[in-house]
Structure formats: structure tokens, C-alpha cells
Amino acid sequence: MQTRVAVISIIIEDGSTVESINAILHEFGEYIIGRMGVPYRTKKVNIISIAIDAPQDKINTLAGKIGRLSGVTAKTVYSAV
């Protein structure tokens, strides 16, 4: 199956969702290349960037599951590779 490289940017405004997000990311761990999390305490948000190499349907599923959580926004950018 062909894979795509993408970055999923996640902004968490509701800290109670962090455990759910980590569980979802663990579920897709085999596809994750790297992860960077930045707590922005001044604005009381957390920012996570996920680099992923996976089939497009897996990337869409991951971003969709995270984006459906209350107080969380997720956007995906795909590479041309």
C-alpha cells in the first residue's frame, strides 16, 4: 500500500483531552515518524506537531479522531512525496 508523508498540527484548548489524544496517537504509533509538543502557558494551550508516513486513509482517520475531540483543532498538510 502506498504511503504519504504529512504533518498533523494539533492545538489543544481543553487540557482534559490530553489523555485521549495520547491514546489515539499510541494507536497510530507505527506510522508516526516524530512528535513535538509545546505547552504555551501564557495562552493556556498546547501545540503538538506530528510527522507521519502512512496510507492516506490512516492519516485522515487519525486527524479526524483527534479533531472530533472537544476543545481540539487538527489540520493536516501533505507532502508531494
N, C-alpha and C positions, 0 to 999 in steps of 0.2 A: 504494500500500500504506500502511495506517495505521501510524503510529509511536507509541511510548510514551516518556515521559521516565522515566529511572531513575537510581539511583546504585548503583554496584557498589563495595562495600568489600572490600579485599583485605588480608590480613595474611600477611606472608612471614616464616616462621621459618627457612627454609633459603635462605641468600643465593646459593647456586649456581643457583637457579631464576630469578634476576632477568633474565638474558638471554632465557630462554624466555618470560617474561611480557611483556617489551618487544616481542618478535617477534609475539606474539599480539595485543597492543594495536595494533601497527602494522597488522596485518591488518584490524582493525576501525576504523582511524583515521577513515574517512569519517563514522562515526556518533558519534565522541567529541566532546562539547562542551568538556570541560575535564578536567584531571587534576591531582591534588595528591598529592605523595609526601612522607612524613615518616619519616626514619630515627630510630628510638627506640633509641639506642645503649645505654642503660642495660639494656634488656631484650633487646638483640640481635635486634630485629625491625624490619621495615619495614612501614609502613602506607601504602596507596595508596587514594585515592578517585577513582572515575571517574564523571563525569556524562555520560550518553549519551542520545541521541534516535534510536531505531531501531525496526524491527519487533520484536515480542516474541520471535520465534524467533531473531533475531540476538543479542538481549540474552542469552537463555538459552544460546545456543551459546558466546558469549564467556565468560560466567560459568562454564559447565561446563568449558570447556577450561582455564581458569585454576584452577578448584577441583580438577581432577584431578591437578594437579602435586603432587608430594610436598613436604610442608612448607609448603603454601599453603592458606589458607582464603579463600573468596569467598562473599559474601552480597549479594543484590540487594534493593533497596527500590524499588517503583514508585510514581510519582505517579498521581493520579486523572485527570490530563490526557491 
